[in-house]
Amino acid sequence: MFATVQRSFEVVIIGGGPAGSALAALLAKAGRRVALFERRAFPRFHVGESLIPAVNLTLERLGLLEAMDARGFVRKHGVQFFSPRGPSRPFYFAEVEDPRLHSTWQVLRSDFDQMLLEHAVAAGAQAFTQTPVFDVAMEDGAAKGVILGDDSVVRADVVVDASGQNGLLAQRFGGRDHIAGLENTSVFAHYKDVVLDPGIDAGSTLIYRLDGGAWLWLIPLPCVVSIGLVAHAQRIGAFGGSAAAMLDNAIERNPFLRERLVDAERTIDVRAVRDFSYRANRDGGPGWLRIGDALGFIDPIYSTGLFLSLFSAELAAAAIEREPRDFAGFAADYQRAFERFLVLVRAFYLDDFRFSEFAVDAERRQGLVDLLTGLVDTRSAIAVGEALRAAMAEEEERGIA
Ligand SMILES: Cc1cc2nc3c(=O)[nH]c(=O)nc-3n(C[C@H](O)[C@H](O)[C@H](O)COP(=O)(O)OP(=O)(O)OC[C@H]3O[C@@H](n4cnc5c(N)ncnc54)[C@H](O)[C@@H]3O)c2cc1C
């Protein structure tokens, strides 16, 4: 494998997940010489299966919209939240104006990620799987390439860290800020024969809130359904002694989800994954940038991970085209989106927050739908953010008093 790696590129990307592959495709289409190094063999399993519609805009620019249906991914038209007392009114993406955002997809990540990687290669990027990067090569304080397992250096004008939660460059270029209060863990699996709602609701994400800040997701995928439990790392043990027991018990505790699984059968082992929210304290510097989960990660309650990953890839592509020497601050628009989602995430974990009670008028509901779609800059979305911030400040004051 190493023998075929050329020794010099304009851009080297570390990691072949959605962020790295999307960036590789965008740059290759713009005529850049790009190499991408991925440590795993593809296809590979990955958690994170639900898209929000704003992702469609990147898929459209990549020319991949038709491929989404052709691959058999499930159409997702909305989201519904269930409190322990019952369901909220569903949120439908068709409530936003732009018809391109009226639905999106639920994907099998092994398939989705492979599609993006193959697309990058078809666009002209060179991709090397099973080729881990061990470090970044520096010269005069700037990134100048990457170091592979045989200690060889592949030189590049720009190095992009798209290595996911692994965050290869995190320590070298300033660490990460953990986001307090969101130190969660998740256990999840796939099931067949789960009862889904009829019509367009069959592809919706369903979120079941349990007591004590824990919750379950239900995401319909091609042929199977993904179900996962998210709970605070220090409290998830209360659900059971093993990952499988935790998931079984959590499902058992929620009557609305339990009734959908009466005849269901688990098709894969239950997996566990750390789910702490964090943000890198530097987005870029001389000759380097971070994108995707290497740049930041927010709790998966609203399925914003892939949107933020692809959005940061688009910002990186635009920044690289401008050819600055220093990429510090390239992700300002990403940071704004991150902040707007984070407020909504924190609201979800308030003990007495209910979507149905918060969406008291049309403007509030529109703001929520906009945010759930990924439209973070609309007037209604901004107003919802402000209202949530005010409600949280009030709650904090009540707590102190
Ligand atoms: C419990 C949970 C549920 C989630 N649910 C959702 C969801 O429903 N919807 C959603 O949008 N998001 C969800 N996410 C988030 C989503 O999975 C991520 O945001 C997304 O995968 C990030 O893409 P990425 O390309 O940045 O990283 P990844 O997809 O993790 O890809 C990084 C790649 O880098 C490779 N790599 C790592 N180190 C090296 C190295 N040294 N050299 C070479 N290659 C390397 C890895 O093998 C990997 O393939 C969820 C996350 C969690 C934890």
The ligand as a Gaussian input file, in Angstrom:
#p B3LYP/6-31G(d) Opt

LIG

0 1
 C      -24.353000       7.590000      20.178000
 C      -24.221000       8.445000      18.979000
 C      -25.313000       8.609000      18.127000
 C      -25.199000       9.441000      17.016000
 N      -26.289000       9.629000      16.222000
 C      -26.210000      10.469000      15.170000
 C      -27.320000      10.651000      14.302000
 O      -28.364000      10.026000      14.451000
 N      -27.195000      11.541000      13.282000
 C      -26.040000      12.230000      13.061000
 O      -25.985000      13.051000      12.131000
 N      -24.958000      12.043000      13.839000
 C      -25.014000      11.177000      14.882000
 N      -23.913000      10.967000      15.649000
 C      -22.678000      11.697000      15.305000
 C      -22.020000      11.158000      14.038000
 O      -21.788000       9.780000      14.169000
 C      -20.710000      11.891000      13.805000
 O      -20.938000      13.283000      13.932000
 C      -20.077000      11.612000      12.435000
 O      -19.755000      10.268000      12.270000
 C      -18.805000      12.443000      12.271000
 O      -18.207000      12.196000      11.028000
 P      -16.627000      12.356000      10.884000
 O      -16.326000      12.107000       9.459000
 O      -16.181000      13.603000      11.519000
 O      -16.027000      11.194000      11.806000
 P      -16.122000       9.608000      11.644000
 O      -17.351000       9.232000      10.933000
 O      -15.902000       9.039000      12.992000
 O      -14.879000       9.254000      10.707000
 C      -13.553000       9.436000      11.153000
 C      -12.690000       8.435000      10.424000
 O      -11.317000       8.695000      10.754000
 C      -10.626000       7.462000      10.837000
 N       -9.412000       7.673000      11.626000
 C       -9.319000       7.913000      12.954000
 N       -8.035000       8.063000      13.312000
 C       -7.301000       7.923000      12.184000
 C       -5.895000       7.956000      11.912000
 N       -5.007000       8.177000      12.877000
 N       -5.471000       7.754000      10.631000
 C       -6.371000       7.530000       9.624000
 N       -7.713000       7.459000       9.845000
 C       -8.169000       7.673000      11.102000
 C      -11.651000       6.538000      11.493000
 O      -11.357000       5.182000      11.248000
 C      -12.955000       6.992000      10.859000
 O      -13.319000       6.208000       9.735000
 C      -23.986000      10.129000      16.746000
 C      -22.890000       9.931000      17.594000
 C      -22.996000       9.117000      18.697000
 C      -21.808000       8.937000      19.592000

